[in-house]
Amino acid sequence: MNPTQITTTLAPLVAFFAGLLSGKGVFGLDATTWTTVIGAVVGAGAAVWGAIATRGTSLITAAANQTNLVQSIKLQPDAPQSLVSATPNNVTK
């Protein structure tokens, strides 16, 4: 999924869960407070996921798994050993 798809999917879900939790009176919080709490959690999760998904290893693995689109990926000779060892076998090292 691209960032726009994620945003347009999460926005109604945040509103839904905020309404659900406020309707149930969970912790005595209203819909505005629940929207803020859930939105903050989702925002923090998106930031963490962005950091994980854009690591070099993740990007190379994602590209290498697109075998119908990517023929090969070549790493620089001075690539860190941790990246080389974590790279899929169909990548030229």
C-alpha positions, 0 to 999 in steps of 0.5 A: 500500500502507498501512503495515500491508501494507508491514510484514506484507510486509517482515517475512517477507522480512527473515527469508527473506533473513537465513536465505538469507544466513546459510545461504550463510555470506556474510561469515561472519555468522549469521542473527541478525546478518543479521536485524539488518543487513537490518532496519536497512537496511529500516527506514532505507529506510522512513524515507527513503521516508516522507519522500519520499512525504509531501512536499506535491508527492507528496501532491497528485500522488497525490490528483490521480491518483485521478480516479475519487475526486477531482474537484479540488484547490485550492491556497492562493493563497500556495502556494510557486511550486515546489509550483504548478509541480510540481502536475498540470494537473487541480489548481486553482491 
